[in-house]
Amino acid sequence: MNIARNSKLMGAVALSLGLAVAGCGGMPTNTSLYSTKQAVVERTNYTMDISTNRSGLAISEQQRLNGWFETLDLGYGDRVAIEDPTANPAVTDAVNQLAGRYGLIVSAVAPTTSGILQPGQARVVITRSSASVPGCPDWSAQADSNYLNATSPGYGCAVNSNLAAMVANPEDLLEGQAGSGETVVATGTRAIETYREAAPTGAGGLQNATGGGN
């Protein structure tokens, strides 16, 4: 009879331990306040080979290149570079003028691309970056217990995903814009001067309010 009782007791203990272990499955493990879900920046290169001459680009080639810029909706955050084996400054100037219409300047060094340029050709490369946060949302931690007092696996998904979607230049997530090292006093004190020179809200006197009442 004691053996039977002991067997029942051991079975109950084993069952309770099994339920406890099962309840620990999927518990959060990140005990810091740093999100494990960070933005990833991906770069895509678009290339176009153009025909060149001594004077730069023919009108037809300029129109073709400008149409390509319009099709790709060239804008802020994109990088334009040119690969010209002849290093003809007239070609660079022509591409610079077209890219300048979209507020961009041609980079000095072009990224490595596949394909061989034919004689009399140059390659225009547009590098476009995009940012996303892989693995979001993350609802993998489904346990009710949180013995480590850890943050959810999806912690930071909302903020980082919105930041990745709204940033104008995804490259800024990797490295911020470099400053000039000079402080422009006129710009720095503009907000302070506006605040000081603003007229008080009550300078015009109190407004007479007339109306009926009970």
N, C-alpha and C positions, 0 to 999 in steps of 0.2 A: 504493500500500500504506500509506503514511504517512497519506494522507487517510482510509483505512478505519480505521486505528488511532485517529486523532484523532476520528473520528465515534463510534467505540465508547466512547472516553474521555468525550466530551461527553455521550453518552447515559447513561453510568453516573453522571456528576456530576449530571445533571438528575434521574435517578431517585432518587438519594440525597437531593437537596434536596427533592424532592416528598414522600418519606417523612418527612423531618424536619418539613416544614410540616404534613403530615397528623398527625404525632404531637403537634404543638403545639395542635391543636384541642381545646377544652374544658378548657384549663388554668385553675386558679384564678387570680383576679386581685386578690382582697382581701388586701393586704399588711399590714393592721392587725389588731389583736386585738379589734376591735369587730364584732359580728355585724351583717350586713346584713338579717337576718330579725328584725324587731321586731314586738311585739304591736300589733294594731290594735283599738281600742275602738269598738264600734258601739252606737248608742242607738236604742231603739224606744219609741215613745209609744203607750200604750193609753188610750183615752178612754171615758168613760161620762157621759151627760147625765142629771141627776137633777132631779126637781121639788122646788121649795123653797116655803116660806111664811114668814110673819113669825117664827114660833117656831123656824125652822130646817128640819128634815127630819121628815116624818111617819114613823111607825113602819114603815110598809110600805116607804118609800124607804130607811130605814136597813137594813132586812133585805135589800133588793135590793142595796144597795151592799156590805154585808158579804159577801153571797154571791158578788159579783163579786171581792172581795178573796180569798176562799177559792179560787175557781176559778183565779185567776192565781197562787196560792201566794205571796202577798205576803210579803216578808221583807227581811232586811238587804241593802243594796245597791240596793234600789228607792227611787225618789223619788216622793212623792205631792204633788201640787199641785192647787189648786182655782181655777177661773176663774168668778168670780161677778160679773156686771155690777152687781148691787145692793150688793155689798160688805157683805152682811149678816153681822155677827159670829156670829150664832146658827148660821148654816150652816157657817161655818168651825169653830166649836166642835164641832158634831155630827160633821163629818168627822174632826176631830182625835181625838175620842174613839174613833171606829172604827179609825182608823189606829194609835192608841196600843195597841190590843190586839195589834198585830203589831210593836210596838217602833219605830214610825216617827212622825215629826212632819211635818205638812203644811208644804210650802215656801211662802214668801211670794209667789213669782213663778211663774206657770205658763208652760210653753213654748208657742210658737205652734202651733196646730192648725187643721185645716181644718174648715169647717162653721160655720154661724151658730146661735147659741143663741136659742131661742124665749123670749118673756117668761115669767118665773117659773121659769126653768131655770138650773142651774149645771153646770159641767163639771168632773169629776174626772179628772185626768191622772196616769197612772203611767208614769214613765220608767224603763226597764230597760236596763241596759248589758250587753254581752257582749264578751269579748276572745278573739281568735284570732291566729294567726301565719300569714299567707298565704304560700304558696310553700314550705311545709315538708311533707315532707322534700324536699331538693333534691340530686339526684345528677347534675346536669348536667355536672360536671367529671369526665370519664372518661379523661383523658389520664394516662399513667404518669409523664410529666415534670412537674416543678413548678419551673421556672427562677426564678420570682419568690419562691419560698419563701412562698407565700400560703396562707391558710386555705381550707378547703373551702367551697363555696357554702352548704352546709347547716350550717356552723359556728354554734352557738347555737340551733339548732332545738329540740333536746331540752329545754334549760333554759327557754327562753322559752315554748315550748308548754306545758310543765308548769306554769310560773308563771301563764300566762294561764288555764289550766284550773282551778287551785286557788285563785286569789285570791278572797276573799269579796266584795269590792267592786271590780269592774273599773275604776271611776273612779280608784282609787288608783294605777293604772299611769300615769295622766296627771298626777295631782297628789296627793301624799301628804296624809294627814290633818294638819290644822293643830293645833299644840300650843297649850296655854293660856298658855305662857310661865312657868308656875309649877312649881316643883319640889316634889313631895310627898316630904318626908323620910321619913315613915313607910313609904311604899311603896318608896322607893329603897334603904333600909337593911334591908328585911325579909330579903332573902336573906343579907346579911352576918350579921345577928343569929342567924338559924337555923343558919348554919355554926358560929358561935362557941359557941352554947349547946348544940349537939348533943353528946351523951356520946360519949367515945371508944369505938371498937369493942371494945377489950379491957378495958373497965371492969368487965365482969361476970366476969372471970377466964377461964382457959382451960377448955375443955370436955373432960371425960374421954371419950376414945374407946376403947371396948373392942371387941375382935373377934378372931377367930381368924386365924391366919396359918400359912404353911408354915415 
